[in-house]
Amino acid sequence: MRVSVKSNAKEFSKGLKRYQRKQMPFATAGAINSTLFDVKKKVIPRTFRGAFKHGKNRGFLNGATMRIEKANKHTLTGVLHDSANLEYLEEQHIQGKPNKPNRGQHVAVPQRGPGKIRRTARGTPVDQRPRQILQKPDVFKKDGRGGKAGIWQQKKNKLVLLYSLVPSTQVKPRLRYHQNVKKAVEGMFPKRLEKSFAKAWDSRK
């Protein structure tokens, strides 16, 4: 995603004298960097924890993989990115993205709850995925009531539905990364720019 702060900087510079505007590249770069560090420290952890409330990897939930490439007076562009390239995170905040089967005719939808399919911050564990779990002697694929297809497990005297099998599903967004970061930058940057300009002005040569 890209968040532009060009209009904020332009509006701020309107109230400056011509000689003061020479400090704007330094001030803008500083404001971009301080905003990025605040987003990483405050917004990212809150966003991840809200999306993955039951995750056990606290480093992941604190946004430990996020890295910053700082802006300078020439580029005036800063980058906050996921250094681990966790591509599946992108699917967590795209509204209405269709999920279609890679193989066969169905998408396996995991059923949550005690004794069913576990979920971690990184998704469904490998040994809990359909292909692997069907290797267990007490797990099998069959039609349920009303012709509903599913993957079931025989547990003592009852059948437990582990996955429902459907033609397609819609991915519901759970990670509000884009929305939260955009809102935070829009709120933070004007204040950071004012403070950064004052610092640049005081340290001018």
C-alpha positions in Angstrom: 0.0 0.0 0.0 1.0 3.6 -0.5 0.1 6.6 1.7 0.9 10.0 0.3 1.7 12.9 2.6 2.4 15.3 -0.2 -0.7 17.4 0.5 0.2 17.7 4.2 3.7 19.0 3.4 2.4 21.4 0.8 -0.2 22.8 3.1 2.4 23.2 5.9 4.9 25.0 3.6 2.3 27.7 2.7 2.8 29.4 6.0 6.6 29.5 5.7 8.9 32.2 4.4 10.8 31.5 1.2 14.1 31.0 3.1 12.4 28.7 5.6 11.2 26.4 2.9 14.8 25.3 2.3 14.4 23.2 5.5 11.3 21.4 4.2 13.1 18.3 2.6 14.9 17.7 5.9 11.8 18.2 7.9 9.6 16.1 5.7 12.1 13.1 5.7 12.3 13.3 9.5 8.5 13.4 9.8 8.1 10.4 7.5 10.6 8.4 9.5 9.2 9.3 12.9 5.7 8.4 11.7 6.9 5.0 10.4 8.6 4.2 13.7 5.5 5.1 15.6 3.3 3.0 13.3 5.6 0.0 13.8 5.8 0.4 17.6 2.1 1.3 18.3 -0.2 0.5 15.4 1.2 -2.8 14.0 1.1 -4.7 17.4 -2.4 -3.6 18.1 -3.5 -4.5 14.6 -2.0 -8.0 14.7 -3.3 -8.8 18.2 -6.8 -7.8 17.2 -6.6 -10.1 14.1 -4.9 -13.1 15.7 -6.1 -13.1 19.3 -5.2 -16.7 19.9 -1.8 -16.6 18.3 1.0 -18.1 20.4 3.9 -16.4 18.6 4.1 -13.2 20.5 7.0 -11.9 18.4 4.8 -12.2 15.3 1.9 -10.5 17.0 4.3 -7.6 17.9 5.2 -7.1 14.3 8.7 -8.3 14.8 9.2 -9.1 11.1 8.3 -5.5 10.1 11.3 -3.5 8.9 11.7 0.2 8.0 13.6 1.7 5.1 14.1 5.3 6.1 13.3 8.3 3.9 16.0 11.0 3.1 15.8 14.5 1.8 16.3 13.2 -1.8 13.7 10.4 -2.0 11.2 11.6 0.6 9.9 8.0 0.6 9.9 5.7 3.6 8.9 2.0 3.5 7.5 -0.2 6.2 7.5 -3.8 5.0 7.3 -7.5 6.1 10.9 -8.8 5.9 9.6 -12.4 6.2 7.5 -12.1 3.1 4.5 -13.7 4.7 2.3 -13.6 1.6 -0.7 -15.2 3.2 -1.2 -12.0 5.3 -2.3 -10.2 2.1 -5.3 -12.5 1.9 -6.3 -11.5 5.5 -7.4 -8.0 4.6 -8.8 -8.2 1.0 -12.5 -7.8 1.1 -14.5 -10.5 -0.8 -11.5 -12.3 -2.4 -12.9 -15.6 -3.8 -11.3 -18.8 -2.6 -11.6 -21.5 -5.2 -10.4 -25.1 -5.1 -6.8 -25.8 -6.3 -7.6 -29.5 -6.9 -10.8 -31.4 -7.2 -14.2 -29.8 -6.9 -14.3 -28.4 -3.3 -12.8 -26.0 -0.9 -12.2 -27.4 2.5 -13.5 -25.1 5.2 -12.0 -25.9 8.7 -14.4 -26.2 11.6 -13.2 -24.6 14.8 -13.9 -25.8 18.3 -12.7 -28.3 20.9 -11.5 -31.5 19.2 -11.7 -30.0 15.7 -9.1 -28.0 13.7 -6.5 -25.9 15.4 -5.4 -22.5 14.0 -2.2 -20.6 14.8 -1.1 -17.1 13.7 0.4 -18.8 10.6 -2.7 -20.6 9.7 -3.7 -24.3 9.9 -0.8 -26.6 11.0 0.4 -28.9 8.3 -0.7 -32.1 10.2 -4.2 -30.6 10.5 -4.7 -29.9 6.7 -7.1 -32.1 4.7 -4.6 -34.2 2.8 -2.6 -35.0 5.9 -5.5 -35.5 8.3 -7.2 -37.9 5.9 -4.2 -40.3 6.4 -5.5 -41.1 9.9 -7.5 -44.3 10.1 -10.5 -42.7 11.9 -10.8 -39.8 9.4 -12.8 -40.1 6.2 -14.6 -38.1 3.5 -18.4 -38.5 3.1 -21.7 -36.7 2.5 -23.3 -35.3 5.6 -27.0 -34.6 6.3 -28.8 -33.0 3.4 -26.0 -34.0 1.0 -23.4 -31.7 2.6 -19.9 -33.0 1.8 -17.3 -33.0 4.6 -14.3 -34.6 6.2 -15.3 -36.4 9.4 -13.6 -38.1 12.3 -15.0 -41.0 14.3 -14.6 -40.2 18.0 -15.9 -42.9 20.3 -19.6 -43.0 19.6 -20.0 -39.8 17.6 -18.9 -38.3 14.3 -17.1 -34.9 14.4 -17.1 -32.7 11.3 -13.6 -31.4 10.8 -14.0 -29.7 7.4 -17.0 -28.8 5.3 -16.5 -29.2 1.6 -18.0 -26.4 -0.6 -17.6 -25.3 -4.2 -16.1 -21.9 -3.2 -15.9 -19.4 -0.4 -15.3 -15.7 0.1 -12.3 -14.6 2.2 -13.4 -12.3 5.0 -10.9 -9.7 6.0 -9.6 -10.0 9.5 -6.4 -8.0 9.4 -7.1 -4.3 9.1 -3.5 -3.4 8.3 -4.2 -1.0 5.4 -7.1 0.8 7.1 -5.3 1.2 10.4 -2.0 2.3 9.0 -3.6 4.8 6.6 -5.7 6.3 9.5 -2.7 6.4 11.8 -0.4 8.1 9.2 -3.0 10.7 8.4 -3.4 11.5 12.1 0.3 11.4 13.1 2.1 13.0 10.2 1.0 16.7 10.5 2.1 16.7 14.1 5.4 14.9 13.3 6.1 17.4 10.5 5.6 20.4 12.7 8.0 19.0 15.3 10.5 17.8 12.7 10.5 21.3 11.0 11.3 23.0 14.3 14.2 20.5 14.9 15.5 21.1 11.3 15.3 24.9 11.7 17.1 24.9 15.0 19.9 22.7 13.7 20.4 24.6 10.4 23.8 25.7 9.5 
